[in-house]
Amino acid sequence: MRPDSPWRTADFRTLFTASALSQLGSNVSYVAVPLVAVAALDAGPGQVGALATLSTIAFLVIGLPAGAWVDRLSHRRVLIAADLCRALLYGSVPLAWWLDALTLGQLYTVVLLSGCATVFFDVGSQSVLPQLVGKEALVQANADINTLIAAGNVLGRSAGGGLVSLLSAPAAVLVSAGTYLASGLGLVAIRRTSSGGAAKTGAGNRLRTQIAEGVRHVFGNRELRALVLTAALANLGSSVINTMLPIWFVRELGLPGAALGLFWGAGGIGLLIGARSARPVAARLGFGRTLGLAGVCLAPAGLLVPLVDRGPWLFVAGAGWCLAMFKVGMDNVLGVSLRQRMTPGSLLGRMNATFRFLLTGALAVGAAISGVLGELVGVQATLWVGGVFVSMAFLPVFLSPVRVRRVLPDPVPEPQSTQGVQGAQGTHGAPTTPA
């Protein structure tokens, strides 16, 4: 095992295992919940769009303050609490279905509250990773985590479609709840985490001030600004597409839920290969050139997705989705590594929260747009709108200084105003290697 391998760290192995379970739960519910709404509750395009919007709107509502809160709290406790909350919420869906009491209102509430828990889990997991593995292993750790996410898209969504077909959509949601529970219990084993570098008291460290520091850090840097805009546009387009796909597959094409799961699984394969390819390709071509070329060559494949139909066009659209997600997989590894290295430890939670606010907020906006357009102009026309966004999303990075960056920068030192705070607080058992 290489000296810079993140797998040498027991806490990384624990985080990876728990994240694997959490990813499985998220991807099974991603397929199962809208199919519960469509098949069991006869939801229309607008209602499915509202469901998708509510599942991600929490990032727009609490995404920014969540970063400041995560910088103040124990990261391990944040992750455990988020998983246990999601287990309880999703567990209520099959129970209500069994009691013949399930309603769209309950589904709306479940996805909204579980989305709030996901805000804290996502921000907390991205903030704790540099502390667990150190700077030398950071790119490899991000590649492994993004490989996990991609594998979850393949296995989880395929499994979700299969469970819906074999059992029922509510039963698949129950499986999702069980994986969240197992993930939360597994995270108890993590020991070497900190509560970030933000001070907990004092006028200079009020919540609003801390949030503003994170936003300024992201938008005041041309490279970070380009990364967040490209990712937000890609998320907006993919959300417009994904919101309408359950209706297009089940109602318009008459295909089973398993077919939808396999289609989404094709995108997961693209994510997986992209994540695994990112590090070796960037080592040969440079970080920026890899991001730029991937965008120019692969993002336009998103225009093949609206061609989805029965027969050969199903495979053409699936190939387009796979190629577009290959590009996203590379972006995830290289972009996340770049932004982590360009951010001091005391700002990691707020930087990640700003990114998640815009990236997952774009999912909520895309879902809302998709629901409205689906009612007004039809499902397939809405798919074309999403395809255009996906195909053009690479432009902010391609037109920015990111395109010419060859290597990751050295870790950014702590601002002078926070060094004293960190020295007073200590590292709470964080690794001695700077992240």
Secondary structure, 3 states (H helix, E strand, C coil): CCCCCHHHCHHHHHHHHHHHHHHHHHHHHHHHHHHHHHHHCCCCHHHHHHHHHHHHCHHHHHHHHHHHHHHHCCHHHHHHHHHHHHHHHHHHHHHHHHCCCCCHHHHHHHHHHHHHHHHHHHHHHHHHHHHHHCCCCHHHHHHHHHHHHHHHHHHHHHHHHHHHHHCCHHHHHHHHHHHHHHHHHHHHHCCCCCCCCCCCCCHHHCHHHHHHHHHHHHHCCHHHHHHHHHHHHHHHHHHHHHHHHHHHHHHHCCCCHHHHHHHHHHHHHHHHHHHHHHHHHHHHHCHHHHHHHHHHHHHHHHHHHHHCCCCHHHHHHHHHHHHHHHHHHHHHHHHHHHHHHCCCHHHHHHHHHHHHHHHHHHHHHHHHHHHHHHHHCCHHHHHHHHHHHHHHCCHHHHCCHHHHCCCCCCCCCCCHHHHHHHHHHCCCCCCCCCC
